[in-house]
Structure formats: C-alpha cells, structure tokens
Amino acid sequence: MGKAAIYARYSSEGQRETSIEDQYRNCEQRAKHDGWTVVRRYRDQAISGSTADRPGYQQMLRDAEARQFDVLLVDDLSRLSRDQIDTERTRRRLVHWGIRLIGVSDGIDTATKGHKLMSAVKGVMNELYLDDLADKTHRGLAGQALKGYNCGGRTYGYRHVPIYHPSEKDEYGRLRIMAVQREIEEIQAKWVRQIFRWYADGLSPRWIAGELNRLGVPGPGAEWKRKRRSARYGTWSASALHGDPKAGTGLLNNPLYTGRLIWNRRQWVRNPETRRKVPKLRPESEWIVVERPKLRIVDQKLWDAVQARRRAQGEAQMTVGKVRTGRGPKYLLSGLLKCGACESNYVMKDYYRYGCAGHLNRGEAHCTNHLSVPRAIVEDRCLQSIRRDLFTPEALNLFIKETSRLLAERRRRHRPELAEAQRRLVAVEREIANIMQAIKEGILTATTKAELEKAEAERTCLQETLQADMRGLDKVAAFLPRAAERYRALVTNLAQVTLPRVAEARQQIRELVGEIKLVPTAEGYLEAELTGRYQGLVKLAVGTKLNNLVAGEGFEPSTFGL
C-alpha cells in the first residue's frame, strides 16, 4: 500500500476555507479508490498560485525530496502553481525524486505516457488565466480611478470610506462594497502641512523624521502595524518623506495633497531570474489623472516651494555624483551589520563610517544608539575575529566529531532504503534485458516500446537515487580531515578580497556568521558579536545543500570591542 500526500490551496478571490476541505475530500476519494494511505496533508490559505513563496508548498517540496510519501495528489494542477515555469520545474523535481504527481480533476498523472505534454498545456492555460484575470482587474480599477475612487493603498492624511451597494450582499451576508473613496483625516492632514512647511524652511527629511518621532506622532500605517505587533516600525523614516520624485513615491512628492489623483503611473513586473516583482514606470500617456479639489491638503504656494527645493537638491546631487546607480552594496560588510539596540541595519552614514539606520533616519526617539564606527576598523576587527577566534581548534574538533557521528547515523538510516532501491534496480535491469531480447526476436509493438521507455526511466531514477545522496555524504566525509585547512584558506581569501569580488566575499561571510550584531555598551563603545555557523562552513567548503545534515545553530559567539 503506497503512501500519499495531498496539497490544497485557495486564493483569496471568491473562495473560503471550505475550499481546502473540498479539495481534500476529492483527493481522499482518489486515494481510497487506489488503495493509498494519506500520510501528509499540506495547505496554503488565501495565497496566490503565482508565487512559490508559500509555507505549505515549500514544506511539501522538502518532504517530497526526503521521500516522506510516494504519491502527491492535487485537485488540479493549478492548485500546485499558476506559473508555467514553476509548474514544470516542480513536475520535473517530483519525477526526479520518484514521486508520482496526480491532478485528480484534470487527469494529469506522471505515471502515464504523454504526461509531459498534458502538464505543459495545463501550465500554459493556468498562466493565461492569471494574465486574463490581471487584465480584467486592471480594466475594473481604471474605471474606479476615472471616478476618483481609491484604487491602491492608504495615503497618510486620508481615511478610507466604503461605498456600499444598496441591496446586494457578499458571501458573508454583508452589503457588498462597490468602491472606496478618500476623505481628509484632519489630525494627519495637520502634520502633512507641518512636514511641508518644515521642508520648505530648509530642514532635512532626517531632521523632520526625528522630530516627528520625538513628538510621538504615529507614522504611516502605525495602526495596522500595531495590530501586527510591530508598532516599533510605525515610526517615521527619512525615506518615507523624500522617496523618489520620478516614481512619485514619498510624502513630499505625492500630488494627491494638491487634490490631483494620479493612477497607473507604475506597473509591477516579475523578474524572471529572481521571481520577484519590481516596479516599472509607465509612459505618461497611460496615466489616469483626475482632479479632486476637495482632497487638497497643501496649498499651491507651499507645494511649489517644496518642489523647487526638491529639484534644486536633485541637481546638486547630480553635480557631486551622489546619484544611486542601482548597483548592489560595494562594501564588505554592507547588509551584515545589525544594531543591537533596534535591530536596524548599520549603513554607511558617510564615506568612512557605519551608523545605525534607525537612529540616522528615524531619530533618537526610535533608537538611542548614536555610535558610529569607521568602516576600515569594523572590517579589520571582524575579519581578525573570524580568522582567530571564531572557529578555534577545539570548536573545529567538536564540529568534526559531531558531523562524523551524523554521517554514520544517516548512512545507517538510509541503508534499508538503498538496499531496496538496489534490489529494484536489479529487477528493472532484468526487465530491460528481457524486452531487448524480445525486440531482437522481432517482437516490436507500441506496447513493447512503451514498456521499454518506462523501465529505462525507472532505471535512471533508481540510479540517481543511489548515487545522489551518497555523493553529498562522500563530499562532506572527504572534507572533514581537511576542515581546519580549508577554513584557513577561506578566511585568508576574505582578508585579501579586491573590489570586483566584494559581493562574493560578503556572501561567504554571511554563510560563516549570518549577521554581525553591534551592541552599544554603557561605557560608550560598540561591541561586536559573531557566531560561527556549522552549515555555512560546510557549504562553502563542499558546495552542497547538506539537506540538514549538520545539526546545531553554531559555535559559541565571539565578542570583541570596536
């Protein structure tokens, strides 16, 4: 009797939690019919199938790779993903891992001939469904925007007022919301005007953000973030004020404060490499502009004064060459340093020194850590600690001993599975030999060819199963006697890194220590904390995902003053 797993998902559009139970029931009936035992159930609720970043989906893939089940049942292939590339990638993974994938409602079954074509067609149809849905949604929003209704997120200074249908009700029995309009929220509007006046008077966005936080003015989205138990992030930051004038982001650039609503300025496009959505500016001819004088908060004279200063500052930045080019961080520890007081990143506050971004951009009320440190000092001290203190001979010996024990344990645990795979491989080889003999004797039919292809595919899968896990274990085992030598080579290379390889070196440090916490002390200096990571050390040395081979969080932390 085979072991089966079920994956179910629904998006928030017109579906409820009962949809999950309906999918489970349909898949359970198929499992019962075929005599399979359902041992795992995975679900993702109110999450779009256009993204692979789903907790239940990712856990299912991890368990599939670990062979926790033999068959994966989904109601139809669109539950797995609505992205054609991701659907095909997942299908290939499951086949490679020896997991049979079945779409109960749409007839997809990777154990049948021709499933590749059916899966590809279904994947294209699912992706076209998303494209069609996006087009229809965009058309509907355009109509709402032309009427002056809200089509996006919240804007500081305004509240949202729903407009209800006089009779129609939604699935919960409440009057259906037809649209959402904005109204001025007077308390917030007062602070919007004050921010514009401060800026027009020559004060910087950093000073303004710090003053607002000192006065205890709730930042944009503070109420929502408080409900999410992250009220600390409801404070003001300089970036929320200055934003990007070209993209129309940032409080000081928002034309809505003059009663001018602009919609369709940007579109979000998925990067095919990272699978993340990034904003892209649309041509101005596609913008929808609606005048709403009742929504004006800032008078025209004050608005013009602020925009004049924004343009002057932009020209000054162009003159001194401070405009961002879009390249990644160029310093060795950028993105790795964290403030021990507020957990914000430590960023370059000028050409030479790191400082807490929380204190720098949000002020003293957000974070009292005003201490900064020269970039050359923090890089030198951290590299010294990684080289000298982090992975001591005693710690490496403990690591080698523990990893050797885990290697032996994994080999023992996998021995029965590998023995069964070896026995099945011998049987499949015998089947292939018999089919080849029949072909030599002139027995060549469509059925013979199909059986040969099926047996050869199973042989390839069994061979990969026998080799893949052992290759990873063998790499780690071969690394252990030279662990200290390889580690010294790694940190020596880090100390000699040149500018073109800074990104690579930064990733190596991230693997070795994760993040570096800079903690302000009562004596008025910073103390750095680093903790070595077992998995990072092995990953850098042997280039394997390890599949959770190495246990434990890491070595004892190394702490030193800066």
VOZAFI-342111 format. One record per residue (C-alpha): residue number from 0; x, y negated, z. Coordinates in steps of 0.001 Angstrom, whole numbers, padded with zeros to 6 digits. Last residue first. Layout:
REM residues N
NUM / X / Y / Z
...
This chain:
REM residues 562
561 / 035293 / -048251 / 018343
560 / 035062 / -045748 / 021192
559 / 035017 / -041971 / 020861
558 / 032567 / -039091 / 021165
557 / 032839 / -035612 / 019618
556 / 029715 / -033503 / 019890
555 / 029957 / -029810 / 020829
554 / 029691 / -027687 / 017730
553 / 026604 / -027258 / 015607
552 / 022911 / -026503 / 015452
551 / 023074 / -022751 / 015830
550 / 022832 / -019899 / 013376
549 / 024739 / -019353 / 010158
548 / 022950 / -017105 / 007684
547 / 020004 / -019451 / 007133
546 / 019803 / -018586 / 003436
545 / 023512 / -019384 / 003011
544 / 022862 / -021971 / 000279
543 / 026290 / -021179 / -001111
542 / 029225 / -023327 / -002206
541 / 031968 / -021406 / -000411
540 / 033842 / -024059 / 001584
539 / 031393 / -026948 / 001453
538 / 028503 / -024661 / 002354
537 / 030498 / -023002 / 005129
536 / 031294 / -026302 / 006858
535 / 027790 / -027662 / 006360
534 / 026214 / -024580 / 007889
533 / 028218 / -024821 / 011094
532 / 027564 / -028546 / 011598
531 / 030004 / -030721 / 013533
530 / 028526 / -033333 / 015875
529 / 029622 / -036961 / 015781
528 / 029008 / -039719 / 018349
527 / 030523 / -043203 / 018004
526 / 030765 / -045573 / 020974
525 / 030341 / -049283 / 020337
524 / 031629 / -051997 / 022668
523 / 030094 / -054353 / 025219
522 / 030912 / -052678 / 028540
521 / 027285 / -051582 / 028932
520 / 027713 / -049421 / 025822
519 / 026251 / -049761 / 022319
518 / 025777 / -046373 / 020604
517 / 026888 / -045787 / 017018
516 / 025430 / -042464 / 015824
515 / 027119 / -040663 / 012948
514 / 024865 / -038552 / 010731
513 / 024953 / -035016 / 009379
512 / 028440 / -034051 / 010590
511 / 030034 / -031727 / 008033
510 / 027416 / -031843 / 005269
509 / 027114 / -035627 / 005511
508 / 030919 / -035922 / 005419
507 / 030953 / -033899 / 002187
506 / 028198 / -036093 / 000725
505 / 030230 / -039225 / 001514
504 / 033272 / -037685 / -000189
503 / 031286 / -037066 / -003376
502 / 029866 / -040614 / -003359
501 / 033344 / -042097 / -002715
500 / 034902 / -040266 / -005670
499 / 035367 / -043249 / -008014
498 / 036690 / -045330 / -005064
497 / 039540 / -043013 / -004057
496 / 039494 / -040400 / -001283
495 / 042754 / -039671 / 000548
494 / 041293 / -039199 / 004048
493 / 038473 / -037077 / 002664
492 / 040946 / -034837 / 000833
491 / 042775 / -034190 / 004100
490 / 039415 / -033390 / 005721
489 / 038661 / -030680 / 003175
488 / 042153 / -029168 / 003179
487 / 042067 / -028891 / 006979
486 / 038698 / -027099 / 006767
485 / 040017 / -024647 / 004174
484 / 042995 / -023732 / 006367
483 / 040879 / -023334 / 009513
482 / 038341 / -021140 / 007725
481 / 040912 / -018950 / 005956
480 / 040011 / -015663 / 007693
479 / 036316 / -016643 / 007413
478 / 036121 / -017457 / 003691
477 / 036191 / -013887 / 002416
476 / 033256 / -012987 / 004676
475 / 031299 / -016016 / 003456
474 / 031850 / -015137 / -000191
473 / 031048 / -011470 / 000473
472 / 027750 / -012410 / 002098
471 / 026736 / -014502 / -000896
470 / 027736 / -011832 / -003369
469 / 025966 / -009187 / -001293
468 / 022666 / -011020 / -001536
467 / 022877 / -011418 / -005300
466 / 024196 / -007991 / -006304
465 / 021522 / -005521 / -005260
464 / 018657 / -007869 / -006067
463 / 020238 / -008750 / -009413
462 / 020481 / -005082 / -010326
461 / 016888 / -004484 / -009252
460 / 015604 / -007390 / -011377
459 / 017586 / -006255 / -014416
458 / 016292 / -002680 / -014034
457 / 012713 / -003943 / -013706
456 / 013064 / -005893 / -016954
455 / 014540 / -002828 / -018680
454 / 011634 / -000670 / -017481
453 / 009022 / -003157 / -018728
452 / 010728 / -003549 / -022104
451 / 010948 / 000242 / -022522
450 / 007292 / 000687 / -021537
449 / 006230 / -001950 / -024085
448 / 008283 / -000298 / -026849
447 / 006824 / 003119 / -026127
446 / 003282 / 001684 / -026043
445 / 003757 / -000025 / -029419
444 / 004932 / 003298 / -030842
443 / 008298 / 004900 / -031611
442 / 008521 / 008673 / -031211
441 / 011155 / 009457 / -033844
440 / 013403 / 011769 / -031838
439 / 015792 / 008899 / -031168
438 / 012858 / 006936 / -029748
437 / 012030 / 009801 / -027371
436 / 015656 / 009900 / -026197
435 / 015549 / 006148 / -025569
434 / 012374 / 006606 / -023504
433 / 014013 / 009372 / -021433
432 / 017143 / 007272 / -020820
431 / 015022 / 004299 / -019763
430 / 013092 / 006442 / -017307
429 / 016337 / 007816 / -015844
428 / 017712 / 004315 / -015393
427 / 014440 / 003423 / -013664
426 / 014840 / 006338 / -011242
425 / 018431 / 005386 / -010433
424 / 017344 / 001781 / -009883
423 / 014567 / 002925 / -007538
422 / 017084 / 004764 / -005383
421 / 019359 / 001686 / -005311
420 / 016439 / -000584 / -004384
419 / 015519 / 001798 / -001550
418 / 019118 / 001796 / -000323
417 / 019222 / -001993 / -000555
416 / 016081 / -002298 / 001544
415 / 017410 / 000208 / 004122
414 / 020812 / -001602 / 004326
413 / 019344 / -005117 / 004606
412 / 019183 / -005178 / 008401
411 / 022622 / -003598 / 008816
410 / 024202 / -006061 / 006367
409 / 022481 / -008956 / 008138
408 / 023796 / -007848 / 011511
407 / 027350 / -007474 / 010214
406 / 027251 / -010958 / 008735
405 / 025747 / -012359 / 011948
404 / 028571 / -010896 / 014023
403 / 031180 / -012281 / 011635
402 / 029494 / -015695 / 011861
401 / 029667 / -015678 / 015655
400 / 033349 / -014692 / 015753
399 / 034352 / -017177 / 013037
398 / 032434 / -020023 / 014754
397 / 033960 / -019207 / 018123
396 / 037420 / -019245 / 016546
395 / 036585 / -022542 / 014831
394 / 035477 / -024082 / 018143
393 / 038662 / -022979 / 019918
392 / 040843 / -024224 / 017050
391 / 039053 / -027600 / 017243
390 / 036434 / -028566 / 014658
389 / 035503 / -032099 / 015700
388 / 038562 / -033427 / 017459
387 / 041457 / -033951 / 015039
386 / 040246 / -034205 / 011430
385 / 036659 / -035267 / 012092
384 / 037891 / -037601 / 014833
383 / 040536 / -039147 / 012599
382 / 037988 / -039565 / 009784
381 / 035646 / -041335 / 012198
380 / 038383 / -043614 / 013531
379 / 039598 / -044655 / 010052
378 / 036118 / -045268 / 008628
377 / 034983 / -047206 / 011723
376 / 038140 / -049345 / 011709
375 / 038165 / -050174 / 007978
374 / 034462 / -051113 / 008008
373 / 034929 / -053617 / 010823
372 / 032363 / -053147 / 013629
371 / 029244 / -055051 / 014607
370 / 027517 / -055371 / 017962
369 / 024174 / -057209 / 018073
368 / 022260 / -054253 / 019542
367 / 019211 / -055923 / 021063
366 / 016824 / -054347 / 018546
365 / 013297 / -055410 / 017575
364 / 013036 / -058547 / 019690
363 / 016618 / -059465 / 018822
362 / 015870 / -059843 / 015121
361 / 014171 / -057914 / 012346
360 / 016715 / -058051 / 009508
359 / 020043 / -058047 / 011357
358 / 018903 / -056347 / 014552
357 / 017219 / -053504 / 012669
356 / 019978 / -053383 / 010054
355 / 022577 / -052774 / 012774
354 / 025937 / -054160 / 011666
353 / 028901 / -052975 / 009572
352 / 031730 / -055385 / 008849
351 / 034075 / -056440 / 006041
350 / 032223 / -057846 / 003036
349 / 029211 / -058950 / 005069
348 / 026406 / -057308 / 007022
347 / 027317 / -053891 / 005575
346 / 024655 / -051565 / 006960
345 / 024153 / -049540 / 010145
344 / 020889 / -047703 / 009607
343 / 018060 / -048069 / 012112
342 / 017853 / -045613 / 015012
341 / 016818 / -048372 / 017500
340 / 019533 / -048227 / 020192
339 / 021937 / -045567 / 018862
338 / 022180 / -047390 / 015534
337 / 022834 / -044940 / 012716
336 / 025835 / -044607 / 010386
335 / 025549 / -042123 / 007517
334 / 023842 / -044284 / 004853
333 / 027084 / -046038 / 003930
332 / 030030 / -044161 / 005471
331 / 032438 / -044093 / 002505
330 / 031432 / -047384 / 000924
329 / 030064 / -047879 / -002617
328 / 026382 / -047313 / -001923
327 / 024485 / -046470 / -005126
326 / 024371 / -048611 / -008238
325 / 021311 / -050739 / -008969
324 / 023337 / -053789 / -009952
323 / 022481 / -055972 / -006992
322 / 023036 / -059689 / -007587
321 / 025857 / -061083 / -005480
320 / 027914 / -062492 / -008351
319 / 028589 / -065944 / -006913
318 / 026733 / -067758 / -009696
317 / 023904 / -065215 / -009931
316 / 023337 / -065595 / -006205
315 / 023103 / -069371 / -006588
314 / 020555 / -068985 / -009398
313 / 018393 / -066771 / -007204
312 / 018669 / -069238 / -004332
311 / 017482 / -072085 / -006557
310 / 014582 / -069996 / -007871
309 / 013419 / -069121 / -004355
308 / 013771 / -072789 / -003287
307 / 011513 / -073875 / -006157
306 / 009079 / -071075 / -005314
305 / 008787 / -072318 / -001720
304 / 008176 / -075941 / -002777
303 / 005587 / -074869 / -005377
302 / 003660 / -072833 / -002783
301 / 003679 / -075744 / -000311
300 / 002270 / -078116 / -002948
299 / -000286 / -075571 / -004154
298 / -001892 / -074969 / -000775
297 / -001358 / -071568 / 000868
296 / -004344 / -069410 / 001936
295 / -006363 / -069192 / -001307
294 / -008881 / -066306 / -001288
293 / -011912 / -068507 / -002071
292 / -010109 / -069745 / -005198
291 / -010302 / -066262 / -006796
290 / -008726 / -066476 / -010281
289 / -008334 / -063113 / -012012
288 / -005231 / -061936 / -013864
287 / -005045 / -058457 / -015413
286 / -001536 / -057731 / -016622
285 / -001069 / -055856 / -019908
284 / 000309 / -058862 / -021831
283 / 002902 / -059328 / -019073
282 / 004601 / -056111 / -020185
281 / 004605 / -053510 / -017376
280 / 007334 / -053388 / -014705
279 / 008363 / -049858 / -013728
278 / 008103 / -048500 / -010204
277 / 009744 / -045135 / -009355
276 / 008056 / -041805 / -008685
275 / 010263 / -038963 / -007511
274 / 010827 / -035737 / -009441
273 / 014612 / -036355 / -009061
272 / 015531 / -035497 / -012671
271 / 012243 / -036116 / -014498
270 / 011774 / -039492 / -012714
269 / 008011 / -039915 / -012249
268 / 006662 / -043265 / -013409
267 / 004736 / -045682 / -011205
266 / 003234 / -048639 / -013030
265 / 003673 / -052320 / -012317
264 / 001859 / -055602 / -013032
263 / -001489 / -053853 / -013370
262 / -003249 / -056362 / -011110
261 / -002711 / -060081 / -010497
260 / -005092 / -061977 / -008188
259 / -004615 / -065772 / -008081
258 / -006114 / -067399 / -004984
257 / -002877 / -069198 / -004067
256 / -002015 / -066547 / -001428
255 / -002720 / -063931 / -004101
254 / 000388 / -065206 / -005900
253 / 002604 / -062983 / -003672
252 / 006237 / -064078 / -003896
251 / 006821 / -065204 / -000287
250 / 005173 / -062056 / 001097
249 / 007469 / -059704 / -000792
248 / 006884 / -057945 / -004099
247 / 006070 / -059743 / -007356
246 / 008296 / -057438 / -009406
245 / 010317 / -060358 / -010744
244 / 010343 / -062155 / -007368
243 / 011719 / -059103 / -005476
242 / 011072 / -058994 / -001731
241 / 011846 / -062142 / 000332
240 / 009403 / -061598 / 003206
239 / 009148 / -057839 / 003696
238 / 012932 / -057701 / 003095
237 / 013544 / -059942 / 006114
236 / 011801 / -057495 / 008422
235 / 008769 / -057915 / 010676
234 / 007724 / -055398 / 013312
233 / 005171 / -052641 / 012754
232 / 008015 / -050093 / 012707
231 / 008058 / -049980 / 016506
230 / 004337 / -049138 / 016353
229 / 005194 / -045633 / 015170
228 / 002521 / -043578 / 016882
227 / 000502 / -043117 / 013658
226 / -002296 / -045219 / 015165
225 / 000326 / -047867 / 015865
224 / 001388 / -047656 / 012241
223 / -002132 / -048495 / 011087
222 / -002324 / -051492 / 013443
221 / 001169 / -052707 / 012533
220 / 000478 / -052612 / 008779
219 / 002135 / -055975 / 008190
218 / 003874 / -057182 / 011363
217 / 002280 / -057940 / 014715
216 / 003404 / -061371 / 016026
215 / 005290 / -060825 / 019296
214 / 006892 / -064287 / 019404
213 / 010351 / -062707 / 019261
212 / 009227 / -060545 / 016321
211 / 008055 / -063619 / 014430
210 / 011296 / -065416 / 015280
209 / 013454 / -062513 / 014037
208 / 011516 / -062287 / 010774
207 / 011835 / -066057 / 010228
206 / 015571 / -066056 / 010987
205 / 016146 / -063176 / 008571
204 / 013973 / -064818 / 005898
203 / 016192 / -067934 / 006138
202 / 015030 / -071379 / 007289
201 / 015203 / -074238 / 004746
200 / 012045 / -076221 / 005554
199 / 010237 / -074475 / 002675
198 / 010949 / -071164 / 004441
197 / 009481 / -072350 / 007723
196 / 006441 / -073808 / 005956
195 / 005805 / -070567 / 004020
194 / 006099 / -068492 / 007206
193 / 003735 / -070867 / 009039
192 / 001144 / -070604 / 006248
191 / 001254 / -066801 / 006442
190 / 001054 / -067027 / 010244
189 / -002222 / -068943 / 010086
188 / -003538 / -066488 / 007481
187 / -002959 / -063649 / 009957
186 / -005271 / -065267 / 012517
185 / -007775 / -066309 / 009803
184 / -008279 / -062957 / 008093
183 / -009292 / -064086 / 004598
182 / -011731 / -061746 / 002872
181 / -010949 / -059059 / 000334
180 / -013426 / -056897 / -001546
179 / -013801 / -053128 / -001648
178 / -015992 / -051326 / -004169
177 / -018885 / -048894 / -004552
176 / -018654 / -047238 / -001129
175 / -021281 / -044475 / -000942
174 / -023736 / -044664 / 001947
173 / -022926 / -041900 / 004416
172 / -024136 / -038300 / 004174
171 / -020672 / -036761 / 004313
170 / -020648 / -035856 / 000610
169 / -021308 / -039491 / -000296
168 / -024681 / -041271 / -000321
167 / -026524 / -043270 / -002978
166 / -029134 / -045775 / -001749
165 / -027993 / -049411 / -001576
164 / -024430 / -048640 / -002677
163 / -021990 / -050059 / -000136
162 / -019482 / -052891 / -000556
161 / -016508 / -052386 / 001784
160 / -014756 / -055388 / 003405
159 / -010965 / -055305 / 003508
158 / -009115 / -057860 / 005615
157 / -006681 / -060470 / 004348
156 / -003612 / -062295 / 005626
155 / -001186 / -059420 / 005062
154 / -002150 / -057551 / 001905
153 / -003536 / -054022 / 002087
152 / -003083 / -051525 / -000705
151 / -004409 / -051498 / -004231
150 / -007506 / -052042 / -006324
149 / -009264 / -054789 / -004349
148 / -012214 / -056376 / -006151
147 / -011941 / -059406 / -008436
146 / -014494 / -058180 / -010971
145 / -011709 / -057696 / -013532
144 / -009860 / -055633 / -010898
143 / -012823 / -053254 / -010475
142 / -012995 / -052639 / -014222
141 / -009250 / -052043 / -014355
140 / -009606 / -049596 / -011460
139 / -012084 / -047493 / -013438
138 / -009849 / -047459 / -016505
137 / -006864 / -046428 / -014362
136 / -008841 / -043583 / -012777
135 / -009892 / -042323 / -016200
134 / -006314 / -042430 / -017485
133 / -004960 / -040710 / -014345
132 / -007582 / -037944 / -014621
131 / -006656 / -037366 / -018272
130 / -002967 / -037137 / -017401
129 / -003715 / -034792 / -014487
128 / -005833 / -032528 / -016707
127 / -003065 / -032584 / -019303
126 / -000729 / -031168 / -016652
125 / -003133 / -028338 / -015846
124 / -003624 / -027548 / -019550
123 / 000145 / -027461 / -020141
122 / 000601 / -025062 / -017204
121 / -002222 / -022822 / -018465
120 / -000556 / -022587 / -021878
119 / 002817 / -021759 / -020301
118 / 001276 / -019151 / -017977
117 / -000555 / -017457 / -020841
116 / 002622 / -017384 / -022949
115 / 004734 / -015935 / -020141
114 / 002005 / -013449 / -019175
113 / 002283 / -011768 / -022563
112 / 002666 / -008251 / -021188
111 / 001179 / -007780 / -017757
110 / 002940 / -007672 / -014372
109 / 003117 / -011479 / -014271
108 / -000673 / -011645 / -013944
107 / -002651 / -014741 / -015001
106 / -006345 / -013919 / -015367
105 / -007784 / -017392 / -014764
104 / -009820 / -016668 / -011630
103 / -007431 / -014377 / -009730
102 / -004163 / -016043 / -010732
101 / -001691 / -013271 / -009920
100 / 002051 / -013524 / -009281
99 / 004078 / -010346 / -008676
98 / 007175 / -010952 / -006563
97 / 010411 / -009284 / -007727
96 / 012612 / -012225 / -006734
95 / 013304 / -013013 / -010388
94 / 009587 / -012855 / -011190
93 / 008858 / -015242 / -008309
92 / 011571 / -017651 / -009388
91 / 010454 / -017618 / -013013
90 / 006858 / -018383 / -012045
89 / 008031 / -021168 / -009750
88 / 010070 / -022823 / -012508
87 / 007184 / -022495 / -014959
86 / 004738 / -024124 / -012563
85 / 007274 / -026844 / -011675
84 / 007762 / -027688 / -015341
83 / 004028 / -027781 / -016087
82 / 003123 / -029905 / -013055
81 / -000343 / -029193 / -011697
80 / 001057 / -026694 / -009219
79 / 000184 / -023472 / -007393
78 / -003507 / -024303 / -007107
77 / -003485 / -024996 / -010869
76 / -002556 / -021345 / -011443
75 / -005924 / -020060 / -010279
74 / -007312 / -018662 / -007027
73 / -003759 / -017801 / -006021
72 / -002433 / -014363 / -005046
71 / 001249 / -013649 / -004422
70 / 002249 / -009971 / -004473
69 / 005143 / -008135 / -002816
68 / 005447 / -009872 / 000568
67 / 008142 / -011020 / 003008
66 / 010701 / -010649 / 000216
65 / 013051 / -013347 / 001649
64 / 012697 / -015298 / -001602
63 / 008914 / -015054 / -001220
62 / 009136 / -016265 / 002375
61 / 011058 / -019368 / 001311
60 / 008659 / -020009 / -001583
59 / 005631 / -019704 / 000727
58 / 007215 / -022106 / 003199
57 / 007681 / -024656 / 000397
56 / 004050 / -024344 / -000692
55 / 002728 / -024628 / 002863
54 / 004777 / -027764 / 003554
53 / 004051 / -029523 / 000230
52 / 006764 / -031522 / -001568
51 / 006176 / -029826 / -004922
50 / 004185 / -032801 / -006198
49 / 001520 / -032960 / -008915
48 / -000631 / -030458 / -007006
47 / -001981 / -033287 / -004885
46 / -002250 / -032785 / -001138
45 / -005569 / -032875 / 000770
44 / -004871 / -029581 / 002550
43 / -001947 / -027284 / 001819
42 / -002388 / -023633 / 002703
41 / -000440 / -020410 / 003144
40 / -001748 / -016992 / 004169
39 / 000574 / -014047 / 004797
38 / 000105 / -010307 / 005424
37 / -002817 / -009519 / 003111
36 / -002777 / -005721 / 002703
35 / -003209 / -004561 / -000894
34 / -005629 / -001866 / -002017
33 / -006375 / -003272 / -005482
32 / -010025 / -004123 / -004733
31 / -009173 / -005392 / -001241
30 / -006516 / -007743 / -002634
29 / -008922 / -009022 / -005300
28 / -011608 / -009655 / -002653
27 / -009031 / -011388 / -000477
26 / -008165 / -013762 / -003346
25 / -011778 / -014916 / -003721
24 / -012233 / -015263 / 000038
23 / -009025 / -017266 / 000463
22 / -010034 / -019640 / -002327
21 / -013439 / -020234 / -000718
20 / -011804 / -020733 / 002674
19 / -009493 / -023393 / 001225
18 / -012417 / -025129 / -000484
17 / -014149 / -025272 / 002907
16 / -011565 / -027915 / 003866
15 / -013259 / -030328 / 001507
14 / -013043 / -031373 / -002125
13 / -014063 / -034400 / -004178
12 / -010529 / -035709 / -004695
11 / -008488 / -034961 / -001580
10 / -006529 / -032229 / -003303
9 / -007045 / -028587 / -002411
8 / -004591 / -025808 / -001879
7 / -004527 / -022058 / -001339
6 / -001643 / -019567 / -001325
5 / -002371 / -015932 / -000522
4 / 000171 / -013240 / 000351
3 / 000082 / -009531 / -000445
2 / 001878 / -006493 / 000941
1 / 001549 / -003310 / -001119
0 / 000000 / 000000 / 000000
